[in-house]
């Protein structure tokens, strides 16, 4: 199984890039390797409660010139419910979700912009200020 490229955004503002093979939405912890696991076996344990969100990305560089669209393209099929999530630090994530429940540890959002660098985002529920269905 190929590892997932992730970017961790901690609640305290830290950002860590790496790879994971064992993230599961219902677990309290998972592991990250800051080097591709093919080249390193050094793993660091991550506590989900310390995070704001986990961004599953296409690549680590992205395109600084690209302006992510904060709306859904016309006629694009959407799975789940369209949602706008405002995080406690003011960041806004727009996309669709299949299962938001405030009492769960977190939930996945699939970005509204199919061309952005994020494939999906796991938002930690305690980092959420508001959720609005759109």
C-alpha positions in Angstrom: 0.0 0.0 0.0 1.4 3.4 -1.0 1.6 5.9 1.8 -0.5 9.0 1.9 1.2 12.4 1.5 -0.1 14.6 4.3 0.4 18.0 5.8 -0.4 18.3 9.5 -1.7 21.6 10.7 -1.5 21.7 14.5 -3.8 23.7 16.7 -0.8 25.7 17.9 0.1 26.8 14.4 2.9 24.3 13.6 2.9 22.6 10.2 4.6 19.2 9.5 4.8 17.5 6.1 5.2 13.7 5.8 3.7 10.3 5.0 1.3 8.1 6.8 0.0 4.6 6.3 -2.1 4.1 9.4 -4.4 7.1 9.7 -8.0 6.2 10.6 -10.7 8.7 11.5 -11.8 6.9 14.6 -8.3 6.5 16.2 -6.8 8.8 18.7 -3.3 8.4 17.3 -1.5 7.6 14.0 2.1 7.7 12.8 3.9 10.0 10.4 7.3 9.7 8.7 8.9 12.9 7.5 10.8 10.9 4.8 9.2 8.5 2.4 8.8 5.2 4.3 10.8 3.5 1.5 13.8 5.4 2.7 13.2 5.7 6.5 11.6 3.6 9.2 11.6 6.4 11.7 8.0 7.1 12.7 6.6 9.8 15.0 3.3 9.3 16.9 0.7 12.0 16.3 -2.2 12.7 18.7 -5.3 13.8 16.7 -6.4 16.0 19.6 -3.4 18.2 19.0 -4.3 18.9 15.4 -6.5 21.4 13.5 -6.6 19.4 10.3 -4.8 16.9 8.2 -4.5 17.8 4.5 -4.0 14.9 2.1 -2.1 16.4 -0.8 -1.1 15.7 -4.3 2.4 17.1 -3.7 4.2 19.1 -1.1 5.1 22.1 -3.4 1.7 23.0 -4.7 1.4 26.1 -6.9 1.8 29.3 -5.1 0.3 31.2 -8.0 -2.8 29.1 -8.1 -5.8 30.7 -6.5 -8.1 28.0 -5.0 -11.7 28.5 -6.0 -14.0 28.7 -3.0 -17.1 27.5 -4.9 -18.3 24.5 -6.7 -17.9 24.4 -10.5 -21.2 24.4 -12.4 -22.5 20.9 -13.2 -19.9 19.2 -11.1 -21.4 16.1 -9.4 -21.0 16.4 -5.6 -21.0 13.4 -3.2 -22.4 14.2 0.2 -23.5 17.6 1.4 -21.9 20.9 0.4 -20.5 22.6 3.5 -18.6 25.7 4.6 -16.4 25.1 7.7 -14.9 27.9 9.6 -12.0 26.9 11.9 -11.2 28.6 15.2 -8.1 30.3 13.6 -10.3 31.9 10.9 -9.5 29.5 8.0 -12.5 28.6 5.9 -12.7 25.2 4.1 -15.4 24.7 1.4 -16.3 21.3 0.0 -18.5 18.4 0.5 -18.8 15.9 3.4 -20.4 12.5 3.7 -20.6 12.5 7.5 -20.3 15.5 9.7 -21.3 14.9 13.3 -20.0 17.3 16.0 -19.5 14.6 18.6 -17.1 12.6 16.4 -13.3 13.3 16.6 -13.4 14.7 13.1 -14.7 14.4 9.6 -13.5 14.5 6.0 -14.1 17.3 3.5 -13.6 16.9 -0.2 -12.6 20.4 -1.6 -14.9 22.2 -3.9 -12.1 23.0 -6.3 -11.1 19.8 -8.2 -7.8 21.5 -9.3 -6.5 22.4 -5.9 -3.6 20.6 -4.3 -5.7 19.1 -1.5 -7.3 15.7 -2.3 -9.3 15.7 1.0 -9.0 17.3 4.4 -9.7 15.6 7.8 -10.9 18.4 10.1 -10.6 17.8 13.8 -14.0 18.7 15.4 -12.5 20.6 18.3 -10.9 23.0 15.8 -14.2 23.9 14.3 -15.9 27.2 15.0 -18.9 26.9 12.7 -20.3 24.5 10.1 -22.8 25.8 7.5 -24.5 23.7 4.8 -24.5 25.5 1.5 
